[in-house]
Amino acid sequence: MSIGRVLSRINGKGYRAYRELQGASEIVDGVRVRVVRVQSDPFAPPSVARLEASLPPSLPEWALEEPVPLSDFLYRKMHVLLRKAAVKIGEGRSGFLGIPRPGPVMLRRSGLEVHGRRLVARVWVGLPSRRRRVLADAARELLLQKLPRTLLKALRALASEQDSLRRHITAWQVQEDLRKSLPRHKLVAFVGDGSILPRRCGGCEEPLPNAVPFESPPSLRVEVETRHGPVTGMGIRRGVTVVAGTAFHGKTTLLEAIQYGIYNHIPGDGRERVVSLRSTVKVRAEDGRRVACVDISTFIHSLPDNRDTYCFTTENASGATSMAAAIQEAVEAGAQLILVDEDTSATNLLFYDERAEPLLRRKTVTTISEQASSIASKASLVVVSSGTAPLIASATTVVVMEDYRPRDATTESKKILEGYQPPQQRYKPPRHRRLELTPRLVKPRLKGRWLTARGLSQPFDLGFNEQLVEEGQLRLLVALSPRLHELRGMTMREIVLHIDSLIAKGFKALLGEEPDPGYSEVRGIDVAMTINRLPGIRMTQQ
């Protein structure tokens, strides 16, 4: 049934008559418009329209070879054009057209996907009404004029803004080449010379105007070949890197750039030459989090009442036990780089002053600094610290930040600490676990950063994951939550690989149904991190 015919039939009827549009489609100027979801009320979440079209025949092959940055470029154009096209018509959300605002990174998004020479766009549409009556003419203008016209304008930008498109795709390719080269250079991260790392304000995405450009120390400078020429910058080597320095000199700013280096950044962001391994995980102390049968015995032991830490389970973890669990979970899931900031850590898990041992008599924590060199055989570490001897002594590389400029202090630190031998312990990797039981979640919703659903005794905070950059990523984790039972029997590493493979196939393959425009890609490791903390999850060790 065509959209126009349905609208003619339901004009002036009650709002529920819009339900007849479900599945209706029409082709306008080569764009197929299909209504895939209809809102129940003008004040309810908007309807969803799916647009399908061919990419222009003139689009060069170099653009088609990179579907992710191409779709990201088009998505940004669509976002701007839809905001201009949306006009308030009647009550509630009537007349709304939109997709979520993109962040400064290039991601797969359900709002626009490119498959070969075809694209699929999904848009929220506020079907118009007045006094809860169907406004057919206004709905026809939205669905059959504004929507196809907006998509065609975005497609025309591929030709009229080809220089911008080339810069977009070049930025993607350079970052992909840098990331792929990391293992060959025995690196886990790379910070390009000239990068602008500070942000304009706390929580801002824009680079700080007149900020000090990053300049790598000569001893740590690496030149990496990309298909667009060589790029120089500071290489973060495998092993243990401690970033030291006094407050407000750029330690955390550098760490944050590395934690977001798992994504490719858009031109102008300032961090287009900062990359890290995709499996990088930032850990922190999370007082009160849930832990499900994690082997933290390498860090926490000799507890009162001989409490078991080989399969540690709690509904209310302390700072040290939560951070120990986070490290073990990251290693279990396949993380190759773990990031730690002293400011958000349980310091009793970070380092230990052995001079106090006679006073304490009993030691229940084996610290990260004591096991750092051994942990690095499983996952490299980058630790931000103001300057603690046990951590610096365990480092293979020491970088001191001064006025946002890095200095290689590795040799200097060895001289200063000559003769100092902190205790060293062997790290014990976690036992692998299988997912055995998941909660039955009904009607999951995202409220702010909280997951709410029937089946949860209280809202679940998704804000624990500092590496998520768009609300669409939170939306995707919420959408996946009722389907976690499909992962039962898998190990955490198998779950990570399975989710990554599905995301590469598209959102419909991942969700098993037509998605709405609100989703942004996550990593399999992000899903694993969510499972590890979700109430009602049960794990068993192999």
Protein Blocks (a to p, Z undefined) as FASTA:
>chain_A
ZZklmmmmmgoiafklmmmmgopacdeehiacddfbdcfbfkbccddddddddddfklcf
klmmmmmlmmmmmmmmmmmmmmmmpccfbecjehiacdddddfbdcddfkbccehjaccd
ddddddddeehiacfklmmmmmmmmmmmmmmmmmmmmmmmmmmmmmmmmmmmmmmmmmmm
mmmnopabdcdehiafbcfbehiabdcehiacddddfklgccdddfebpaddddddehjd
ddeddehiopmmmmmmmmmmmpccdehklpamgccdfkbccddddehiacehiafklmgg
hiehhiafklgcdfbdcfklmmmmmmmmmmmnopabdcddfklccfklmpccfklmmmno
pacbdcfklmmmmmmmmoccddddfbifklmmmpcbdcddeehiacdfklmmmmmmgoia
cdddddddddddddfbdcddehiadehjaccdehiabdcdfklpmmbcbfklmmmmmmmm
mmmmmmgoiafklmmmmmmmmmmnojklmnopacdfkbccddfklmmmmmmmmghiacdd
ZZ
